[in-house]
Amino acid sequence: MQQVVFYTRKKCHLCEDAKQILDLLQDDYLFEIVERDIESNDEWIETYGLMIPVIEIEGEVVQYGQIDPFTISKRLQQKN
């Protein structure tokens, strides 16, 4: 099963939208969502603080900021 790492933080409107997109995509693709609150790790804050939300699949940042379902689904299809 693919693992989608979702870097997020509390009170982030774009993060809430991205989570909804990921939840909807789980209806079509088999993957696990691993949520990581960047506020819990200084390295994540430094790396992703200005980029969140960030979607990472198999160690590759696929999209950040404004997340769209087409880009994520295209990447998920490559491995299914």
C-alpha positions as CSV (number, residue, x, y, z in Angstrom):
1,M,0.0,0.0,0.0
2,Q,1.3,3.4,-0.9
3,Q,1.9,5.9,1.9
4,V,1.0,9.6,1.4
5,V,2.7,11.8,4.0
6,F,0.7,14.9,4.6
7,Y,2.5,17.8,6.4
8,T,0.1,20.1,8.1
9,R,-0.5,22.4,11.0
10,K,-3.5,23.5,13.1
11,K,-5.6,26.4,12.0
12,C,-4.5,26.1,8.4
13,H,-7.4,26.6,5.9
14,L,-5.4,25.2,2.9
15,C,-4.5,22.1,5.0
16,E,-8.2,21.4,5.8
17,D,-8.9,21.6,2.0
18,A,-6.0,19.3,1.2
19,K,-7.2,16.8,3.8
20,Q,-10.6,16.7,2.2
21,I,-9.0,16.1,-1.2
22,L,-6.9,13.2,0.2
23,D,-10.0,11.7,1.9
24,L,-11.9,11.8,-1.4
25,L,-9.0,10.3,-3.4
26,Q,-9.0,7.3,-1.0
27,D,-12.3,6.3,-2.5
28,D,-10.5,5.7,-5.8
29,Y,-7.0,4.8,-4.8
30,L,-5.5,2.5,-2.1
31,F,-3.2,4.5,0.1
32,E,-2.5,5.4,3.7
33,I,-2.4,9.0,4.9
34,V,0.2,9.8,7.4
35,E,-0.4,13.2,8.9
36,R,2.5,15.1,10.4
37,D,1.9,18.3,12.3
38,I,5.0,20.4,11.5
39,E,4.7,22.1,14.8
40,S,5.8,18.9,16.5
41,N,9.2,18.9,14.8
42,D,11.7,21.7,14.4
43,E,13.2,20.2,11.3
44,W,9.7,20.0,9.7
45,I,9.0,23.6,10.6
46,E,12.2,24.8,9.0
47,T,11.7,22.6,5.9
48,Y,8.0,23.0,5.3
49,G,6.9,26.1,7.3
50,L,6.3,28.3,4.3
51,M,5.0,25.5,2.1
52,I,2.3,23.8,4.0
53,P,0.2,21.9,3.2
54,V,2.7,19.5,1.7
55,I,1.9,16.1,0.0
56,E,4.8,13.7,-0.2
57,I,4.5,10.3,-1.9
58,E,7.4,7.8,-1.7
59,G,9.8,10.5,-0.4
60,E,8.9,12.9,-3.2
61,V,7.2,16.2,-2.6
62,V,4.4,16.0,-5.2
63,Q,2.6,19.3,-4.4
64,Y,2.4,22.0,-1.7
65,G,0.4,25.1,-1.0
66,Q,-2.7,25.0,-3.1
67,I,-3.4,21.3,-3.5
68,D,-5.4,20.0,-6.5
69,P,-6.9,16.5,-6.9
70,F,-5.7,16.1,-10.5
71,T,-2.0,16.3,-9.7
72,I,-2.2,14.0,-6.7
73,S,-4.4,11.4,-8.5
74,K,-2.0,11.5,-11.5
75,R,0.9,10.6,-9.2
76,L,-1.1,7.9,-7.4
77,Q,-1.9,6.3,-10.8
78,Q,1.7,6.0,-11.6
79,K,2.1,3.4,-8.8
80,N,-1.2,1.5,-9.1
